[in-house]
Every structure is written in C-alpha cells, then in structure tokens.
Amino acid sequence: MRIIQRIGAKTIASIESVGRLTLFFTIGAIHMVVLPFQYKKVLDHTRFIGSKSIVVILVTGFFTGMVIGLQGYYSLVRFGSEEALGSAVALSMIREMGPVFTAIMVTARAGSAMAAEIGVMRISEQIDALRTMHINPVRFLFSPRLTASIISFPLLTAIFDIVGIFGGYVTGSVMLGLNRYVYMENVIGSVHMGDIAGGFLKALVFAVVVTTVCCYRGYYTHYSSGFGARSVSLSTTDAVVQSCILILIVDYIITFFLV
C-alpha cells in the first residue's frame, strides 16, 4: 500500500507541477503585451541574455564549425566528395547545431542565473513583498525575460551559424587545402530560405522553453527543499538539466515535422 501511495503522490505532484507551469507561462505571455510595456526591463534583460552571451557564442560556434569541418572533410574524402564540405557544414549549423548549441550555452550562462536570481528573491521573501505592494510578480520577473529571450535567441543563433560556417571554412580551405571558392559556392547553393526559417523557428521555441523552465524553477524554488540556500541550488540545477533535456526533445519534434 505504501508503494501505491508513493506512486499516487508522485503522480499528483507531477500533475500539479504541470498545471502551475502552464498557468505561469500563460500569465507571463499575456503580460508581455499588456500596457504599460516594460521597455527598460526588456532592454536590461536583452543586454544580459543577448549581448553578454556573444563571446560564448562566438567561441563555441567557431570551434563547433571547425570540428564539423574536420570530421566532415575526412568522411567525405572516402567517397571523393570533399567538395561538398561547404554544404555539409552550412546545413548542419543552420538546421541543427546553431539553434541547439546556442540554446544550451545560453541556458548554462543566462538560464542558470535567472533561476538563481528569482530563487533568491523567493527565499528572501522579495516576491511576497511584490504581492504586498500589489505588483504582479510574474509580470515583473518573467514577462520581460521572456520578451528579451525571444529577441535574443534568434540573433545569437544567426551569429553562431555565421561563425560556425567560417570555422568550417578555416578547417576545410585554410588548413586542409580545399578550394575556398568551391566551399563558399556550396554554402550559398545548398542553403534555402526554408532551412533558415526552420532554424529560427527552433530558436524561438527554445527561447520560450528555456526562459519558462528557468524562471518557473526559480519562482517555485521553495518547492524543491523548503526555504534556504539548498533549495536555490537544487532549483537552479533542475532548471539547467530540464531545459537541456527539453531542448533536445523539442528539437526532435520540430525536426520531425519540418523534414
């Protein structure tokens, strides 16, 4: 009977969590378009999520492109198709690597910070103070971050794609001697608007997923292990892990429908 009770309690807790998450996202999404618009907060969060992530994106994108170029070159050489390296690098970056790696890196840098910051506000009762002052905490804490992420993720993804393609060029043309004109011609000829649109669609969905999960975990950090530093650490860890898992799951679902 105890086992059945535990399974039932876990099931009920999971359903309640999904319900809280749905309401949390719905309220936050509605307040994105409710006046007055929070311009200053959106700009501040865009700077934190977007501008301060550029260095990470540049480094990660460049070396990801170099690795894909190196692996792709030696794989294509076996079939005498090394000229197609530009197409392989460009499509890999734009369709998959760009959106996914960008989302994971921003989750590690900005998502964890969002969860920790809101979690500290929860355990220090600042969120309760907002309610006391008749300020909607979800509108104040979540909506500007969601707007900023929707703006930042596609732009960071575009930067990642461009730098990654350049990294593949460095490996293929500069280091391995592939004709640079052939490389760029294959890049331009193989990429279509549908590939770019699919990559940006993934970036937008990942922005919503990452921001919602990270802010939700911070907002309800007291559900992790009560009030205290331990609850913040657990909620931050859960936010990053769950966001990364959901990124991969959602990536598969979107790819399934786009292919």
C-alpha positions in Angstrom: 0.0 0.0 0.0 2.9 2.4 0.8 4.3 1.9 -2.7 0.9 2.7 -4.3 0.6 5.8 -2.1 4.0 7.0 -3.1 3.2 6.4 -6.8 -0.1 8.3 -6.4 1.6 11.2 -4.5 4.3 11.5 -7.2 1.6 11.4 -10.0 -0.5 14.1 -8.3 2.6 16.2 -7.6 3.6 16.0 -11.3 0.1 17.0 -12.5 0.1 19.9 -10.1 3.5 21.0 -11.4 2.4 20.9 -15.0 -0.6 22.9 -14.0 1.5 25.5 -12.2 3.9 25.7 -15.2 1.0 26.2 -17.6 -0.6 29.0 -15.6 2.8 30.6 -15.0 3.6 30.7 -18.7 0.1 31.8 -19.7 0.1 34.7 -17.2 3.6 35.7 -18.3 2.8 35.6 -22.0 -0.4 37.7 -21.6 1.5 40.3 -19.6 4.1 40.6 -22.5 1.5 42.6 -24.4 -0.3 44.3 -21.5 0.4 48.1 -21.2 2.4 49.7 -19.9 5.2 48.0 -21.8 8.3 47.4 -19.7 10.8 48.8 -22.1 13.7 49.3 -19.6 13.4 45.9 -18.1 13.3 44.3 -21.6 16.4 46.2 -22.7 18.3 45.3 -19.5 17.4 41.6 -19.9 18.2 41.6 -23.6 21.6 43.0 -22.7 22.2 40.3 -20.1 20.8 37.4 -22.1 22.0 38.5 -25.6 24.9 40.9 -25.5 26.8 39.2 -22.7 26.4 35.8 -24.3 28.1 36.9 -27.6 31.6 35.9 -26.6 30.5 32.4 -25.5 28.5 32.0 -28.8 31.5 33.2 -30.9 34.0 30.8 -29.3 31.5 27.9 -29.2 30.3 28.5 -32.8 33.8 28.8 -34.2 35.2 25.6 -32.8 32.0 23.7 -33.5 32.3 24.7 -37.1 36.0 23.7 -37.1 35.2 20.3 -35.7 32.3 19.7 -38.2 34.6 20.8 -41.0 37.4 18.4 -39.9 35.1 15.4 -39.4 33.1 16.1 -42.5 36.2 16.5 -44.7 37.7 13.1 -43.8 34.3 11.5 -44.0 33.6 13.0 -47.5 37.1 12.2 -48.8 36.3 8.5 -48.5 33.7 9.0 -51.2 35.5 11.5 -53.2 33.0 14.2 -52.3 35.1 16.6 -50.3 33.8 19.5 -52.5 30.5 19.1 -50.7 32.1 20.1 -47.3 30.6 23.6 -47.5 27.1 22.2 -47.9 27.6 19.8 -45.0 28.9 22.4 -42.6 26.3 25.1 -43.6 23.2 22.8 -43.4 24.5 21.2 -40.1 25.0 24.6 -38.5 21.8 26.2 -39.7 19.4 23.3 -39.2 20.7 21.8 -36.0 23.9 22.8 -34.4 23.2 26.6 -34.4 19.8 26.6 -32.6 20.6 23.7 -30.3 24.1 24.7 -29.2 23.0 28.4 -28.8 20.1 27.4 -26.6 22.3 25.1 -24.4 25.0 27.7 -24.0 22.6 30.4 -23.1 20.9 28.1 -20.7 24.2 27.4 -19.0 25.1 31.1 -18.8 21.9 33.1 -18.5 19.3 30.5 -17.7 21.0 29.4 -14.5 21.4 33.0 -13.5 17.7 33.6 -14.0 16.7 30.6 -11.9 19.2 31.5 -9.1 18.2 35.2 -9.0 14.5 34.6 -8.8 15.1 31.7 -6.4 17.0 34.1 -4.0 14.1 36.6 -4.3 11.7 33.8 -3.3 13.6 32.6 -0.2 14.3 36.2 0.9 10.6 37.0 0.6 11.0 39.7 -2.0 8.3 38.1 -4.2 5.9 38.2 -1.3 6.8 41.9 -0.9 5.9 42.5 -4.5 2.5 41.0 -3.9 2.1 43.2 -0.8 2.7 46.2 -3.0 0.1 44.9 -5.5 2.8 44.2 -8.1 2.2 41.1 -10.2 5.4 39.0 -9.6 5.0 37.0 -12.8 4.7 40.2 -14.9 7.6 41.9 -13.1 10.0 38.9 -13.1 9.1 36.6 -16.0 7.4 38.6 -18.8 10.4 40.9 -19.5 12.8 38.0 -19.5 10.6 36.1 -21.9 10.4 39.0 -24.3 14.2 39.5 -24.1 14.8 35.8 -24.8 12.5 35.8 -27.9 14.6 38.8 -29.2 18.0 37.4 -28.3 17.9 33.7 -29.2 17.3 34.1 -33.0 20.0 36.8 -33.2 22.5 34.7 -31.2 21.6 31.7 -33.4 22.4 33.7 -36.5 25.8 34.7 -35.1 26.5 31.1 -34.2 25.6 29.9 -37.7 27.8 32.5 -39.4 30.8 31.9 -37.2 30.4 28.2 -37.4 30.4 28.3 -41.2 33.5 30.4 -41.1 35.1 27.9 -38.7 34.4 25.1 -41.3 36.0 27.4 -43.9 39.1 27.7 -41.8 39.4 24.0 -41.4 38.5 23.0 -44.9 40.1 25.7 -47.0 42.9 27.2 -44.9 44.1 24.1 -43.1 43.2 21.2 -45.5 43.6 23.0 -48.8 40.0 22.8 -50.2 39.3 25.4 -52.8 37.7 28.4 -51.0 35.5 29.3 -53.9 34.1 25.8 -54.1 33.4 25.9 -50.4 31.5 29.2 -50.5 29.7 28.2 -53.7 28.4 25.1 -52.0 27.4 27.1 -48.9 25.4 29.6 -50.9 23.9 27.0 -53.3 22.8 24.5 -50.6 21.1 26.8 -48.1 17.5 27.7 -48.8 15.1 30.0 -47.0 13.3 27.0 -45.6 16.4 25.9 -43.8 17.0 29.4 -42.3 13.3 29.7 -41.3 13.4 26.2 -39.6 16.5 27.2 -37.6 14.9 30.5 -36.5 11.7 28.6 -35.5 13.7 26.3 -33.3 15.5 29.3 -31.7 12.1 31.0 -30.9 10.7 27.8 -29.4 13.9 27.2 -27.4 13.7 30.7 -26.1 10.3 30.1 -24.7 11.2 26.7 -23.3 14.4 27.8 -21.6 13.1 31.0 -20.1 9.9 29.4 -18.9 11.6 26.5 -17.2 14.3 28.5 -15.6 12.1 31.3 -14.3 9.5 28.7 -13.1 12.1 26.8 -11.2 13.3 29.9 -9.5 9.8 31.2 -8.8 8.8 28.0 -7.1 12.2 27.2 -5.6 10.7 26.7 -2.2 9.0 23.6 -3.5 12.4 22.0 -4.1 13.6 21.7 -0.5 12.0 24.4 1.6 13.4 27.8 2.1 17.2 28.2 2.1 20.4 28.1 0.0 19.9 24.4 -0.7 16.6 25.0 -2.4 18.1 27.6 -4.6 21.0 25.3 -5.6 18.6 22.4 -6.3 16.1 24.5 -8.3 19.0 26.0 -10.4 20.4 22.6 -11.2 16.9 21.3 -12.1 16.4 24.3 -14.3 19.5 23.8 -16.3 19.1 20.0 -16.6 15.4 20.1 -17.5 16.0 22.9 -20.0 18.7 21.0 -21.8 16.6 17.8 -21.9 13.6 19.7 -23.3 15.8 21.4 -25.9 16.7 18.0 -27.3 13.2 16.6 -27.1 11.6 19.7 -28.7 14.4 19.8 -31.4 13.4 16.2 -32.4 9.7 17.1 -32.5 10.2 20.2 -34.7 12.7 18.4 -37.0 10.2 15.5 -37.4 7.6 17.9 -38.7 9.9 20.0 -40.8 11.7 17.2 -42.6 
